[in-house]
C-alpha cells in the first residue's frame, strides 16, 4: 500500500509539473502590441525575393507581423546582392527574411532567429558580430526562413533595410562583414569548431583590436595568434591566414571597435551563457533520465 501511495504521489507531481509548464508557456506566449519609435519610423520587414505568397505569409507569422500597416515591407533580390556585395551571383535564390527595428544609440544589438531549425549555419552571435563590423550597432533584428537555408543572405536584406530608412552604410565595411560571416561558417563547418567557439574567437580578437589599436599587419597577426592560443583553438595555416587577412582589412578600414566595446562584451556574455546552458542541460536531462529509470524500476518491482 505504501509503495502504491508513493507511486501515486510521484505521478501527481510529474503531471502537476507538466500542467504548470503549459500554463507558463501559454502566459509567455501572450502578444503585446509594440510601441513605434517615431524618430526611426516603422520597423522594416525584408522578404527574400524567392518566397512565394504562401511562404511570405508564413514568414509574417514567424516575424510576428500582425498588421502589415504597422511595418514597412520590402523585398531583397539577387540584384541587391550584387549591389551590396561585390562578386556575388545576381541569380541567387533568396529565402532568408528579417524584421529590423532600429534602436536608440547605446541600446545595443538584439538578434533572434525565429526559425533556428531553418537557419542552419549562421548563429545569433555570428549575425551580431557581422552587423557590428558593417556599422550597425543599435537594433533589434529577427531572422526567419520557411525553408532550410544557410542564413547568409539575411545580411543583404538588413543592409537594404538601412538604405531604405535613409541611413547609408559603408560599402567596404558591408563587404568585410559578409566575408566575416562566410569565414565564421567555414570554420564551424570545415574545421569542425563549435559555433559558439567561432563567435567567441571573433569577438575576443575584436576586443583586443579595440584595446591594442594595432598599427601594422604584424600586430594584427600577433593578436590573432594570441587569441587562438588563449582559446586552445588549432587551425590550418590556410584558415589562420584567412583570419589574419580579414582583420587586416578591418584595420585598413579603420573600424573603431573601441566604440562598440559594450556590444562586444554583451556578445561575450551571451556566448558564455549559452555554453553554460548546454553544460547545465546535459546534467538536467541526465537527471530526468535517471528519474524515469528509477520510476519504471519501482513499477516493475511491484509485480515481483
C-alpha positions as CSV (number, residue, x, y, z in Angstrom):
1,X,0.0,0.0,0.0
2,X,2.8,2.4,0.9
3,X,4.5,1.7,-2.5
4,X,1.3,2.5,-4.4
5,X,0.8,5.7,-2.4
6,X,4.4,6.9,-3.2
7,X,3.9,6.0,-6.8
8,X,0.6,7.9,-7.0
9,X,2.3,10.9,-5.3
10,X,5.2,10.9,-7.8
11,X,2.9,10.7,-10.8
12,X,0.8,13.5,-9.4
13,X,3.9,15.7,-9.0
14,X,5.0,14.9,-12.5
15,X,1.6,15.7,-14.0
16,X,1.4,18.9,-11.9
17,X,4.8,20.0,-13.2
18,X,3.7,19.4,-16.8
19,X,0.5,21.3,-16.3
20,X,2.3,24.3,-14.7
21,X,4.8,24.3,-17.5
22,X,2.0,24.5,-20.1
23,X,0.4,27.4,-18.2
24,X,3.7,29.3,-18.0
25,X,4.3,28.8,-21.7
26,X,0.8,30.0,-22.6
27,X,1.2,33.1,-20.4
28,X,4.6,33.8,-22.1
29,X,3.0,33.5,-25.5
30,X,0.6,36.3,-25.0
31,X,1.2,39.0,-27.6
32,X,2.0,42.6,-26.7
33,X,1.5,45.5,-29.0
34,X,4.8,47.1,-29.9
35,X,5.4,50.8,-29.4
36,X,6.7,52.6,-32.5
37,X,9.7,54.9,-32.1
38,X,8.6,57.8,-34.3
39,X,12.2,59.1,-34.7
40,X,13.1,55.9,-36.6
41,X,9.8,55.2,-38.2
42,X,8.1,51.8,-38.7
43,X,10.1,48.6,-38.3
44,X,11.2,47.3,-41.7
45,X,10.4,43.7,-42.8
46,X,12.6,42.4,-45.7
47,X,11.3,39.4,-47.6
48,X,13.6,37.1,-49.6
49,X,12.7,37.6,-53.2
50,X,12.3,33.9,-53.9
51,X,9.4,33.5,-51.5
52,X,6.0,32.7,-52.9
53,X,2.9,34.3,-51.4
54,X,2.2,31.4,-49.0
55,X,5.8,31.4,-47.8
56,X,5.7,35.2,-47.4
57,X,2.6,34.9,-45.2
58,X,4.4,32.1,-43.2
59,X,7.3,34.5,-42.7
60,X,5.0,37.2,-41.5
61,X,3.8,34.9,-38.7
62,X,7.4,34.0,-37.8
63,X,8.3,37.7,-37.6
64,X,5.2,38.5,-35.5
65,X,3.7,40.8,-38.1
66,X,0.1,41.1,-37.1
67,X,-0.7,44.2,-39.0
68,X,1.3,44.9,-42.2
69,X,0.3,48.5,-42.0
70,X,2.5,48.8,-38.8
71,X,5.7,47.8,-40.7
72,X,7.4,48.8,-43.9
73,X,7.6,45.8,-46.2
74,X,10.3,45.5,-48.9
75,X,11.9,42.7,-50.9
76,X,15.5,41.7,-51.4
77,X,16.7,40.1,-54.6
78,X,19.8,38.9,-56.3
79,X,20.2,42.4,-57.8
80,X,20.5,43.8,-54.3
81,X,23.0,41.0,-53.5
82,X,25.4,42.2,-56.3
83,X,24.8,45.8,-55.3
84,X,25.9,45.4,-51.7
85,X,28.4,42.5,-52.1
86,X,30.9,42.6,-55.0
87,X,31.3,39.3,-56.9
88,X,28.1,37.7,-55.8
89,X,25.6,36.0,-58.1
90,X,22.5,38.0,-59.1
91,X,20.7,34.7,-59.8
92,X,21.0,33.6,-56.2
93,X,17.8,32.3,-54.6
94,X,16.9,34.5,-51.6
95,X,14.7,32.9,-48.8
96,X,16.1,34.5,-45.7
97,X,14.0,37.3,-44.4
98,X,14.3,39.7,-41.5
99,X,12.5,42.3,-39.4
100,X,14.6,45.3,-38.3
101,X,13.7,47.7,-35.6
102,X,16.2,50.5,-35.1
103,X,17.0,51.5,-31.5
104,X,18.4,54.5,-29.7
105,X,22.2,54.8,-29.5
106,X,23.6,52.7,-26.7
107,X,20.8,50.2,-26.6
108,X,22.9,47.6,-28.5
109,X,22.0,44.7,-30.7
110,X,19.4,42.1,-30.1
111,X,19.4,39.2,-32.6
112,X,16.9,36.4,-32.8
113,X,16.5,33.6,-35.3
114,X,12.7,33.0,-35.2
115,X,13.3,29.7,-37.1
116,X,16.7,28.4,-35.8
117,X,15.8,25.0,-37.3
118,X,15.8,26.6,-40.8
119,X,18.8,28.9,-40.4
120,X,21.3,26.1,-40.5
121,X,24.8,27.8,-40.4
122,X,24.6,31.4,-39.1
123,X,24.0,31.8,-35.4
124,X,22.7,34.9,-33.5
125,X,26.2,35.8,-32.3
126,X,27.6,35.5,-35.9
127,X,25.0,37.9,-37.1
128,X,25.7,40.3,-34.2
129,X,29.5,40.3,-34.9
130,X,29.0,40.8,-38.7
131,X,26.5,43.7,-38.1
132,X,28.9,45.4,-35.8
133,X,31.6,45.1,-38.5
134,X,29.1,46.6,-41.0
135,X,28.5,49.6,-38.7
136,X,25.1,48.5,-37.3
137,X,25.3,49.0,-33.5
138,X,21.8,49.5,-32.1
139,X,18.9,47.5,-33.4
140,X,16.6,44.5,-32.8
141,X,16.8,42.0,-35.7
142,X,14.7,38.9,-36.1
143,X,15.7,36.5,-38.9
144,X,13.4,33.8,-40.4
145,X,13.1,31.4,-43.3
146,X,10.3,28.9,-44.2
147,X,12.8,26.5,-45.7
148,X,16.3,25.3,-44.6
149,X,18.9,27.9,-45.7
150,X,22.4,28.8,-44.6
151,X,21.2,32.3,-43.5
152,X,23.9,34.4,-45.3
153,X,21.5,36.4,-47.5
154,X,19.7,37.9,-44.5
155,X,22.7,40.2,-44.1
156,X,21.9,41.8,-47.5
157,X,18.3,42.3,-46.5
158,X,19.4,44.1,-43.4
159,X,21.7,46.3,-45.4
160,X,18.8,47.2,-47.8
161,X,16.6,48.0,-44.8
162,X,19.1,50.6,-43.6
163,X,19.4,52.1,-47.0
164,X,15.6,52.4,-47.3
165,X,15.4,54.0,-43.8
166,X,17.9,56.7,-45.0
167,X,21.0,55.5,-43.1
168,X,23.9,54.9,-45.5
169,X,26.3,52.1,-44.6
170,X,29.9,52.0,-45.8
171,X,30.1,49.5,-48.8
172,X,33.6,48.3,-47.9
173,X,32.5,47.6,-44.3
174,X,29.5,45.7,-45.6
175,X,31.7,43.5,-47.8
176,X,34.1,42.8,-45.0
177,X,31.2,41.9,-42.7
178,X,29.9,39.5,-45.4
179,X,33.4,38.0,-45.6
180,X,33.5,37.7,-41.8
181,X,30.2,35.7,-41.9
182,X,31.5,33.4,-44.6
183,X,34.7,32.7,-42.7
184,X,32.8,32.1,-39.4
185,X,30.5,29.5,-41.0
186,X,33.5,28.0,-42.9
187,X,35.4,27.5,-39.6
188,X,32.3,25.9,-38.0
189,X,31.8,23.6,-41.0
190,X,35.2,22.7,-42.3
191,X,37.3,22.9,-39.1
192,X,34.6,21.2,-37.1
193,X,34.6,24.0,-34.5
194,X,31.6,24.7,-32.3
195,X,29.6,27.7,-33.5
196,X,29.8,29.4,-30.1
197,X,33.6,28.9,-30.1
198,X,33.9,30.5,-33.5
199,X,31.9,33.5,-32.3
200,X,33.9,33.7,-29.1
201,X,37.2,33.8,-31.1
202,X,36.0,36.6,-33.4
203,X,34.7,38.6,-30.5
204,X,37.8,38.3,-28.4
205,X,40.0,39.3,-31.4
206,X,37.9,42.4,-31.9
207,X,38.1,43.3,-28.2
208,X,41.9,43.0,-28.4
209,X,42.0,45.2,-31.5
210,X,39.9,47.8,-29.7
211,X,42.3,47.6,-26.7
212,X,45.6,47.5,-28.6
213,X,44.9,49.5,-31.7
214,X,47.3,47.6,-33.9
215,X,49.4,49.7,-36.3
216,X,50.7,47.0,-38.6
217,X,49.7,43.7,-40.2
218,X,52.3,42.0,-37.8
219,X,50.4,43.5,-34.9
220,X,47.1,42.0,-36.2
221,X,48.8,38.6,-36.7
222,X,50.1,38.7,-33.1
223,X,46.6,39.4,-31.8
224,X,45.1,36.5,-33.8
225,X,47.8,34.1,-32.7
226,X,47.4,35.1,-29.1
227,X,43.6,34.6,-29.1
228,X,43.9,31.2,-30.9
229,X,46.4,30.1,-28.2
230,X,44.3,31.5,-25.3
231,X,41.1,29.7,-26.5
232,X,43.1,26.5,-27.3
233,X,42.0,26.6,-31.0
234,X,44.1,24.9,-33.7
235,X,43.5,26.0,-37.3
236,X,45.1,25.0,-40.6
237,X,47.6,27.5,-41.9
238,X,45.1,28.5,-44.6
239,X,42.4,29.3,-42.2
240,X,44.9,31.2,-39.9
241,X,45.8,33.4,-42.9
242,X,42.1,33.9,-43.7
243,X,41.6,35.3,-40.2
244,X,44.6,37.5,-40.4
245,X,43.6,38.8,-43.8
246,X,40.1,39.5,-42.5
247,X,41.2,41.5,-39.5
248,X,43.9,43.3,-41.5
249,X,41.1,44.5,-43.8
250,X,39.3,45.8,-40.8
251,X,42.4,47.6,-39.6
252,X,42.9,49.2,-43.0
253,X,39.3,50.4,-42.9
254,X,40.0,51.9,-39.5
255,X,36.9,50.2,-38.0
256,X,36.7,51.6,-34.5
257,X,35.7,48.6,-32.3
258,X,36.6,50.7,-29.3
259,X,33.3,52.5,-29.8
260,X,31.3,49.2,-29.5
261,X,33.1,47.7,-26.5
262,X,29.8,47.4,-24.7
263,X,28.2,45.4,-27.6
264,X,31.3,43.1,-27.8
265,X,31.1,42.5,-24.1
266,X,27.5,41.6,-24.4
267,X,28.2,39.1,-27.2
268,X,30.9,37.6,-25.0
269,X,28.5,37.2,-22.1
270,X,25.8,35.7,-24.4
271,X,28.3,33.2,-25.7
272,X,29.4,32.2,-22.2
273,X,25.8,31.8,-21.0
274,X,25.0,29.6,-24.0
275,X,28.0,27.4,-23.3
276,X,27.0,27.2,-19.6
277,X,23.4,26.4,-20.6
278,X,24.5,23.5,-22.8
279,X,26.6,22.1,-19.9
280,X,23.7,22.6,-17.5
281,X,21.2,21.0,-19.8
282,X,23.3,17.9,-20.0
283,X,23.1,17.5,-16.3
284,X,19.4,18.3,-16.2
285,X,18.5,15.7,-18.9
286,X,20.7,13.1,-17.2
287,X,18.6,13.7,-14.0
288,X,15.4,13.3,-15.9
289,X,16.6,10.1,-17.4
290,X,17.6,8.7,-14.0
291,X,14.3,9.8,-12.5
292,X,12.2,7.9,-15.1
293,X,14.6,4.9,-15.0
294,X,14.0,4.7,-11.2
295,X,10.3,5.3,-11.6
296,X,9.9,2.4,-14.1
297,X,12.0,0.2,-11.9
298,X,9.7,0.9,-9.0
299,X,6.7,0.0,-11.1
300,X,8.4,-3.2,-12.2
301,X,9.2,-4.1,-8.6
302,X,5.6,-4.0,-7.7
303,X,4.9,-7.1,-9.8
304,X,7.8,-9.1,-8.5
